[in-house]
C-alpha cells in the first residue's frame, strides 16, 4: 500500500501490553487519515459518555497520508480524544518535526488506552516499542523533559510531552512537541497526564512508498511556487509570522480586548508584529518542509522577563495580551515562554485570566481569594496566575478549570466567553458573523481551527467577504468546516493547504489536494469524493458529540455576544446574529431542524444509523 | 480634505517617512475615492490585497469624506 502504512500501534498503559494492527484499506480510504481515522476508531470502540480523565478515554496521535511527504507543510499530526474542558471532542493539530518522525516509525497512528500505575513514557523506534519509567522527568517542564529524553534515547528522536500543567490535570494543558509546537486546545495534555503518560518519543526510517514519487515531487514544487503572497520573500508570514494580525483585527474592530468588553485595543502598537520584530525577534523558524516559516525565535535579552523561546503568535497576543489588557510586550513574550514550558494552551490560559480580571474589577472575586490584586493590564499578576495554574496552587486551582467553570463557581456565568465551555480565539463574532456560527457549531467548542471563515471575512483568502453580514455564511461555514476536516485528515497545515481546496475561480473544489492524495496513496479520489469523506468525518464527529451529551443544545453563543453590543470600532452596536444563520446551517449540513443528522444524510455518507 | 491611509505590516515600507505607527495623513480633493487614495502607494491592487474603509468592506469607487481612514494589508491566511 502507498501513502498510508495501514498500521496502528496500540498501547494499553494499564497492562503495558503493546499491540499492532492493520487498517482495513476501505476504512483508510473512506476516512482519509489523521482526524478522520481517529474519529472512526473512537466512535467504534469508545463509549462517548466516559469521563475524559478516566482510563476509559482513548488518546490518539494520528498522522495523515501527506505527513512526511514532499507536499509543502506535510508535517502535521492530530491529537484526538474526549476533551476534559468541553466534554466534547478534542482534535488538536500540531506541526514541527515530531509528526514526520512519528510517521517514520512505520505507524500511521498511536492509540493510548488505560492508565499507567506510575509515570511512564513510550519509546517507538520502528518495531522496538518500550514503555519506560518517566519518574525522573515527572515534574519537569517540557524543555527539560525533551532534552533529557533525547539524551537517553537518541539525538535522532523527536519528543512530544506534557509539562506540569498536564501532570496537574489543568484543563488547558497542551501536548508540546519539539519544545515549542503545541497540540494546544481542549485539555489534551490533561488527558495525557491522567494516564500518567509523560512523553512519547518517536524515531525511525520507515516511510511508506509513494504511489507516484515523480508526480508528487512535481506537484509539490509547483504548489510551493503558487501559494501566492504567502511564500513570496518578504511576505507578512515570513517577516512576522501571525504577529501582524492584531493590526488587522484592531482595524476591523474584532480584536478581543479586556475579556471582549471592547473590540479595539488602544495600545496595540506596543504588542504588534512590528514591536516584536524591532525588539525581540531573532529569526523565523519553520516546521519541517514548510515554505511559510511562520514560527518566531525570540529573546528578551535582559530585565525581569529575560528569556528565550518561540512566539508569541497572534492567538497568544489576543488572549494573554489584549484579552487581559496587557501592553507590556516583554511580559507577554515571557508569559508565552512559560505557557510553552509548563505545557499550556495560551488561548484558554489567557482568556481565563481575562475573566478573572473582569470579575475582580467588578468585585465578584476578592483580593483575598486571589491572593493579590488582578486588574486588567497587570502583567506581573498575569504571569503569577500562569504559574499558579500550571502548579495547581492557590487561586490557580480555580483558574485551571477554565473560564466557564470559574465564572460559574463565582456566580457570574454570563461573563465567560465560551462555547461548549471552550474559550473564544481572537475574532469577536459580533464583528465577524460567520465566526459566530462557526464557534457555536464547532465539534471542539469555540475554535478558529475547525473552519476558519476569518480567512474570507478578515484576510481575503481566497476572496474578501463582508464580516458584518449573515447572508451566505451558513454555506460558507459548512464548506470551511469540511475543508478543514479534509486538511486535518490529510496531514497538511491549513495556512497553505487552504489554497488547495479552492479552484482558480475560488470556488470550493479540492482538485489540488485530491491530486496530492492520489499521487501519494493511489486511491484514485475525485474532488467530490474527498469532500464527501470530509463531510463523513465532520458528521461522525457530530454523532459522537450527541452521544457525549454535547449535542445541539450546546449550539449557542455566550451572553455577551448575543446581548451586549460592541461599544467601539467599525462593528459598534452589533451583536452576533446566530439565530439568523443556524436553521439554514442545519439544512446545508443535512441535519434536521433541531440539529441532528438525518437518517438520509447518515445513509448517504455510509455512517452507522445509531 | 484630510484623510488618513494606514498600511499594515510589510506594506508599511510603501509609506513616506512622515508616517507614524503605519498611518499617514493626506490632503486630497473632494471626490477622491478609496481607489484614488490607495493607488498613490506602491502596493498590489489585486487579489493579494485587502482594502477597507474605516474598517468596513466597501467598493473601491466609494468617495471619501473628511477624516476617513483607508487601510490596506496583504491577503494571507493567518491567525
Interface residues (C-beta under 8 A of the other chain):
Chain A: X228 X229 X230 X234 X235 X236 X237 X239 X240 X242 X244 X245 X247 X248 X251 X252 X253 X269 X273 X274 X294 X314 X315 X425 X426 X427 X448 X452 X454 X455 X458 X459 X460 X461 X462 X463 X464 X465 X466 X467 X468 X494 X495 X496 X498 X499 X569 X570 X571
Chain B: X6 X8 X9 X10 X12 X21 X22 X47 X48 X49 X50 X52 X54 X55 X56 X57 X71 X73 X74 X75 X76 X77 X78 X79
